[in-house]
Amino acid sequence: MPPRSLAACLADLKRGNHLVEIDVPIDPRLQAAEIQRRVYQVGGPALLFRNVVGCRFPMVSNLFGTMERTRYMFRHTLDAVRQLVALKVDPPGGLRQPWKSLTAMPAAYHMLPRRVRSGPILKHRIQIEDLPQLVSWPNDGGAFVTLPQVYSEDVTQPGLMKSNLGMYRVQLSGNQYAQNREIGLHYQIHRSIGVHHSKALSAGKPFRVSIFVGGHPAMTLAAVMPLPEGMSELMFGGALAGHRIPMVTSKDHSAMYAEADFCIVGTVDPERQLPEGPFGDHLGYYSLQHEFPVLNVEAVYHRPGAVWPFTVVGRPPQEDTAFGEIIHEITGPIIPTVIAGVHEVHAVDAAGVHPLLLAIGSERYVPYAAERKPQELLTCANSILGQGQLSLAKYLIIAAHEDDPELRCHDISTFLQHVLKRADWTRDLHFQTRTTIDTLDYTGTGFNEGSKLVIAAAGPERFKLAVEIPATLGLPSRVSAAQIAIPGVLVISGLRYEADRPQRGLEELLGLPTDHPVNRFRIIVVADDATFSAATLNNFLWTTFTRSDPAADLFGIGEFTEQKHWGCRGALVIDARVKPHHAPPLVEDPEVTRSVDELAARGGPLHGIL
């Protein structure tokens, strides 16, 4: 039988050799986070820290650190959930194979949350200061909850079935928060809790929020599942957990997940905000301090034997990468049923997720045309950019399925080369300016503001991609280094950025003629360190797409504007240098790094793990 609680899940992981217990004292300020980052990078086990400095509760991390472990945790229920998805994609298929459909029936039943009057979560009450005070990066503004399940309801239509469960970061201390009475609630643009906030604002009254930590790991995954607006994540959590989610409900108090390890309950005044942050985020930079809603804390509960699960975000890949992988594994088949003509999408984790989205669509509008070009692909792209959090994509690159039915978005290098061989920079660059981008992205013109670029490629190969740098390439004299990132893409450095004249330093490059040998490369990325940026595919993706805004930072050799359409006849130039308005990158504390090195040395508790 599937386990019902976090403690049972941990016992199950230990029996399967997926969990290691650490008994030496571990500091929740920086040290625990550094250990987690390093154990994830080596594909290590889940870690249960029994002795947390300054706190009575144990902490566990890396639960989702490998796909093997994630599948192991959900091995009792994953097939049934997949079958539910298959029925959604192909209902007649369920009639043709009814025995398979029967395997989905228990999961469908478990989707209904269950109202209860009491539960383990109500056994003990504590204060916010009693919780583990996890600080992940040196310049974080305080302690944060990094695996919260934030539950809210619509004040005009309350109830479990229309609730929202999301993973919105929670700041427990620091800044101007009144200790034990206020905590920060950071949610970004295009998050469903915003709808509840808007309804409360219109009604002129606060709305209730519960923050669950722990419980069955299925609830953690449910909190990041991109479900349609109005569909409660409790339904998915129940299907994946293998039992109906028990919720303690009453007319006067916030609903609470009965099996959670911890629960913070309170209300949000929709008119009030306080500074929240900074916080080292999953783009690999600090998200800076901004005004965000405040939760007025009424009570903090924990169950007997409570364990505090946590993760650490930073430059990807990190543990949260597994969330994206398992979500794609479960929901990938649904994409063609939601967006007509779209076969596959991939939010590229190495590029920070929202900065780069790859897609494959159909190109069927004029199959009789002598020369195919992107047409239906542009319809597909607009549909993608109208779908929830997919709308936050900054760069959307879409290719035609018909050109190569074997092409896959997740083979990133092959996908990009496929596009570079076909995309015509005079025609296939489509901008949206002064629009919304990810809250955590500081490359744009303001908070939540920036631009988007759609690159659509269809038709036969038109270009041969350069795979080596000619000795007589003739780059501008101030270029100090040049490296090939992938075939067709050259990364250069040595051109210093000047805030008062952003194009200065690029002028010599952009002034080259379109028949110059440098145009053998389809894209030229201008970076601060070409050697670093081209060393790995991940480095290239992270540098290029987290440090550029399409409207501000794309240029071209032989560029032109015609009927308000911008393009270029030579190489496309992306300015991926760090600019003064960008957020600072994340850097570990060297003293903490040394302390973790000692724990990993021969005879230390982490030896053989790190």
N, C-alpha and C positions, 0 to 999 in steps of 0.2 A: 504494500500500500504506500502511496506517496506520503512523505512527511507533511505535517500540518503547520509546523512552527519553524522558526529559524534555528532553535536549539536542536530540533530533530534533524534538520537539514545538515547542520554542522557535524552531528554524530554520523550521519550517513556519509558525508564527505571524508571524514576521518577513516571510516571503515574502508572506503575506496581508495585510500592513500592520496587524497586530493587536498588534505589540510594538515598543516604543521602548527603545533602550539609553541609559543615563545613565552618563557617564564621570567626572563630578565626584565628589569624596568625599561620601559620605552616611553619617551617623551612625546606627547601628542602635538607639541609645538615643533614642527619641521621634521623631527626625526622619524616619526611613524610614516609621514608622507614620503620621505626620501627612500625608506625601506620599500614601501609599496611601489614606487616608480621603478626601482631597480629589480625587484622580484618579478614585476610584470615583464620587463624587457628580456629577461632570461626564460620566460615561460614557466615560472615557478608556481608553487602551490598557493592555495589560500592560506593566510596567516592569521592565527588567533592570538592576539596579544593579551595575555592573562594579567600582566602587571603594568597598568597604565599610570604614569606619574601624575599624582594629584587628582586621581579619579578612582572611584570604587568599581566602575564598570569595565569589563573587558571590551576590546575592540576587535573586529575582524575585517580583513580587506582581501581583495583579489578573488572574490567569489566568482566573478565572471571573467577571470584573467585569461582563460583559454577557451576556445570553442569546444574542446573535448570536455572540459569541466562543466560548461554551460549546458551542453547536451546531456551530460551525466545527471545534473540536478533535475532536469525535466524529462528524464528518460521514460517515466511512467505515463506522461501526458502529451508529449510533443507530437506523436503520430496522430493522436485524436484531434489535436488542434490543426495540424496540417490537413486532415481530412475535412474538417469544418471549412477551411479555406477552399479546398477543392470543390466542395459542394456549392460554395458561393460563386466560384469561377464557372463551374459547369453543372448546374442543377440537373439537367437530363442525365448526366453521367452517373449521378447517384441512383437513378432508376435502373440504369443498365447494370450496375454493380451494387445491388442493395446490401450485400454482406459487408462491403467497405463502409457504406453509409452508417450501418449500425454501430461501427466503432466510434463514430462522432457523436452518438446520442448522449453518452454520459457527459461529454464535454459541453454539449448544448445545455444540459440540465444544470451543470455547475456554473453556468454563466449568470444565473440568477442570484444576486446577493441575498443573504439571509439576515433578517432582523433578529437581534437578541437583546435581552435586558441587561446582561452583565457579561464579563469575560475577564481573562487574566490581566488585561491592560489596566483595569481599575484597582488592582491590588495595592499599589504603592503610589504616593505622591512625593514629588521632590521639587527643587527649584532649577531654573535654567543653569545656574552656576554649578550644579551638581553633575551636569552632562559632560561628556568628554569635550574638551576645548581644542578641537583639531585646527591647527594652522598649517597650511600646505606650503606656502611660499613666503620668503622673508618680508616682502612688502604688503602682504595681505592686511586688510584693515581690522581684522579681528579673527575670532574663531567662527567656523562655518560648518553647517551640516551639508555634506556632499552627496548623500544618497537619500534625500528627503522624498516622501510621497505626500504632496500637498493636495489636500482634499477640500473642495469647495462646492457649494450649491448655488443655484439661481434663486435669488430672493423672491422672484415672481412665480417660479415653478419649482419649489423645493422637492427633494426626494432623491433616493439612491439612484434611480435609473436615469436621471438627467444630471447626475453629478459629474464633476471633473476631477481626475487624479493626475497631477503633473509633477515633473521633477524640476522645481524652481528653487534656486539656491536660497539658503536661509542663513543670515548672519546673526550669531548668538551674542556677540559682544563687540565692544569698540564703538567708535564714532560717538554719536549723541544718544544712543539707546539707553534708556533707564534700566539699570541692571535688574534682571529677573522679571521685569514688567513689560519690556518692549524688545522685539527682535525684528530684523530687516527681512523683507520678503521681496526678492528680486525676480521678476519675471520679464521676459523679453517680448519683443513685438511678435504678433501672430501666435500668441499662446492662449489657450481656451479659457484660462482663468480671467483673462481680460474681458471676456464677454460677461462673466459674472460680476466683475468689478463695474463694468458699464451699467449693468442692470441696477446694481446697488446705488450707483451715482444718480441714476434717473429716479430711483425710489426715494432718495434722500435718507438712506439708513445704512448702517454698517452691515457687512456680511460676515458670516461665520466661516472660520477656516480651521481645519485640523491638520497637523503635520505628523505623519506616521514615520517612524524609523524602525527598520527591521520587519519582523513577521516573515511570512514565506517569501523567498526570493522572487516568486512570480509577481508579487505586488510591486517590487522594484522595477521589474521589466515592464509591467503594465503602465507605470508612471511615465515611461518614455515612448510608449507605443503610439504611433501617429494614427489614431482612430478618427472617424468622421465626427464633426462637431455635433454634440447632443447625444453621442453614444458613450455611456459610462465605461471607463477603464476597469471598473470593478468586474465587468463581464469577462473581459479578457483575462484578468487576474484569476478569476475562479476557474476558467477553462484550463489555464496553464498550471494552476496549483493542484487541480484534481479534486476540488471541493468548493462548495458555495462559500463565498467570503462572508464571514460573520461580522455584522456591523451593529454596534451598540447605538441605539437611536432614542431620542426623546424630543419633546417639543421645545424645550428650553435650552438645550445644549447642542454643541457640535456633534455630528456623528463621529464615531470612533471605531477603528478597525480592532476588533476584540482580541486578535492574536498578535497585534503589533508588539514589539519590544518596548517602544517608547511612543508617547503621543503628547504633543503640545497643542492645546486648544485655546482659541481666543477669537477676537473679532478684528476686522480691518475697517478703519474709518476711510471710506473711499475718497475723502477730500484731503487726506493728510499724507505727506511723505517726509522722509528724512534721508540724509546722505547715507548711501550704502557703498561698500567697497573701500579700497581696491581689492581685487581678487584675481589670482593667477588662473587664467581660463584656458579652455580647450583649443584656442587658436595658437597657444604658445606665447601669449603676451598677457599683461595685466589688463583687465577691464577696469577702468578708472572709477573714481567716486562720482556717483550721480544720485539724484533724488529718486527714491523708490518707496513703495507702500510699506507700512509698519503694521506688524501684528501686535495687538494689545493682548498680552498673555494673561489668561485666566487660570490655567492649571497645567501642570506637567505630570504625566503619569508614566509608570513603567511596570512591566510584568515581573514576576519572580524569575530570577536567573537571567535578567535581560542582558543582551549583547548588542553593542553599538556597531553596525556595519558602516564602513566608509570606503570611499575611493579617492583618487587624486586625479585631477585633470591638469593638463599642460600641453606642451607641443605634442601632437599626435605622432605615432599611435600610443594610446594609454588604455587603461582597462575599459573605458567607455567605448573604445573601438568595437569591443565584442557586442555591445548593445546594437550597434548598427548592423553587424554581421548577422546576428540571430534574427533581428527584425526583418532584414532582407530575405533571409532564408524562409521565414514564415509568410511574409506578405508579398514577396516578389511576384508570385503568380497573379495577384489581384490587379497589379498596375494596368494591364491591358483592358481590364473591365471597367476601370475608373476613368482613364484618359484614352479616348478613342485614337487609334493609330499609333500609340506608344507601346513599344515592346518591352523596354527595360529602362530603368534610371539608376544612377549610382552617385550618391553624394560622397565626394572623395574625402575620406577621413584625413589623409596625409596633408590635404590642403585646408584643413580646418572645418570641413563639412560644407557649410553654406557658401564659402567663396567659390567652389568649383563643383558643378553638377554635369555629369555626362549622361547622355540619353541616346537611345536608338528608336527611331520612328519609321513610319511607312512613307513612301513617296509614290502615290498611286493616282494622283490627280489627272495626269495626261500620259498614260502608259504608251501611247502611240507617238509621243514626241520624238523627233530625231535626236535631239540632245536634251537629256534630262538636267534639271537644275532644282534647287530647293524650292518647293512650293508647299506641299502638304506638311513638310517638316516645320515650316514657320507656323502653321496652325497648331501642330503638336507642341512647339516651343511655347506659344502663347497659352495653351492649355496647361502645360506644366507650371508656368509662372502664375497661374491662377489657382493653384492647389495648395492651400494651407502653408506649411513651412517650406515647401518646395519653392514658393514665391520669393523666398529670401535668397535664392541663388544669385550670385554676383556674375559669374561666368557660367553660361549654359552652352555646352558644346554638344550638338546633336548630329548624328549620322543616319544615313538611310539603310534600313535593313536589306533592301533589295540589292544593294551594291555588294554585300557580303553577308549572307545569312548566318555565317559562323561567327561573326563579330560579336564580342561581348564587352560591355562597359567596364567590367572588373579587371580586364586585361588592359590596364591603363596605357602603357607604352604602345601596344599594338593599336589601340583605339585612336590615340593621338596621331600616330603616324598615318593611319587610314584617313583621318580628316585632313592632315597637312598635305597629303598627296592630291586632294580633291578641292579643298576650299579655295575660292577665288577672292582675294582681298579687295578687289574692285566692286564685288557684288554681295559677298556672303557675311558681312559684318553688320549686325543690327543692334543699335544702341537704344537703351531707355535711360534718360537722364533725369536727375532730380526726382528720384524715386526712393522707395524704402529698401534698406539692406539690413543685415543682421545687426542686432544691438551691440554685439561684441566686436564688430568690425570697425576699426578706426581709420580706414583708408579713405573714407568718403568725405563729404562736405560738412557733415555734422552728425549729431547723435541720431542713429537710425536712418541716416540720409546718405545717399550715394547714387551710383549708377549701375547699370547692368549691360552685359554684352551677350548676345546670342550669336554663335558661330554655327552655321548650318552648312553641311557638306553633302552633296549628292552628285551622282554621275561617275564617269570613268576617271581613272587616274590622269592627272594633268601635269604633275610635277614630280621630278626625281629628287629625293631627299639627300642632302649632303651628309656624309658620314665621317669626313675628315676635314681638317682645316688646311687649305692650301698654303704653301710657304709664302706665296705672293698675294695674300688676301688683301693687304692694303688697308688695314683698320686705322682709324684716327690715331694720331701720334700719342695721345694721352691714355690710350687703352693699355693697361698694364698686364692684363691676363685675359685669355680667351679659352673657353672649354666647350665641348659639345655635351649637352645634357642628354638628348636623345637625337636620333637622326632627324635632321632638318631644323634643329634648335641650337643656336649658339648663345652662350652666356658670356658676357664681357664685364670687366670691372676696371676701375681707375678713373672714371668720370665722376668728379665730385658733385654732389647735389647742392644747389644754392637756392634757398627758399625764395629770395626776391626775384630770381630768374630761373624757374624750374627747367626750362629747356636748354639753358646754358650748359654746355658740356655735351649736349646731344646734337648741337647745331651742325658740327662737322659730319657726324654720322648721317643725320637726316638730309644733309645737302649732297650726299653721294648720288651719282646718276643711277637710273634703274638698271643699266647694263653693267654696273660694277660687280665684281666677283662676290661681294658680300651677300648679294641677293640670291646666291645659291642656297642660302638658309632662308626658310620660310618665316621663322621668328627669331628675333634677336632680343634677348633679355639683358637689360642693363642692371647689374646687381652691385652690391658693395664688395662681395667676395665671390668671384667667378669659380674659384676652385672648390669652395664649400658648396655653392649652389648647384654645381654640376656633378658633385661627387656621387650622389645617389638620386634615384628617381624621387624619393620622398623629399630630399633637400630641394630639388628643383620645384616640386609642386608647392611646398611650403613657402619658399622664398617668393616665387612668382605670383601666387594667387592670394597670399595674405598681405602682400606689400604693394598692391597696386589697385587703383580704382579705374575702371575702364575709360570713363569720360575724361579723367584728368591725366592718366598715365599711359595711354596708348597713342603711339605716333606711327609714322610710316615713311619709308623712303618713297618719294614720288607720291606723297599724299595729296588728296583733292577732296573738294566738297561739291557735289552736283545735285541739284534739287533737294538740298538738305540731307543728302546721303553722303556719309564720309567713307572713304576707302583709300587704298594705296596701291601703286603699281609695282612696288618693290617689296622688300621685307617689312613685315610688321614688327614694330619696336615696342617692347613693354618695359616701362621704367619701374623696376622693382627695387629701387634703392629705398633705404629707410628715410622717411621724411620727418620733419619736426612735429607734425601733428599726429604721428603714429604713437601707439601705446608702447611702452618699453617691453622688451622680451623677458622671459623668465630665466633666472639664473639661480642655481642652488647656493646655499650658504656653505662656504668651504669648511667651516668648523663642524657643521653637521655631517657633511660628506665624510670627513675624517672619522667621526664617531661611528658612522655606519661601516666604514672600512674595517674598523677594529672589531665590530660585531661579526663581520664576514671573514675575519682572519682565522687561521687554523686554531681550533679550540674554542672559537666563538660560537654563539647560538645560531648564527646564520651561515656558518661555514658549510659549504656544499649546497647551499641554496642560492646565494648570490655569487 
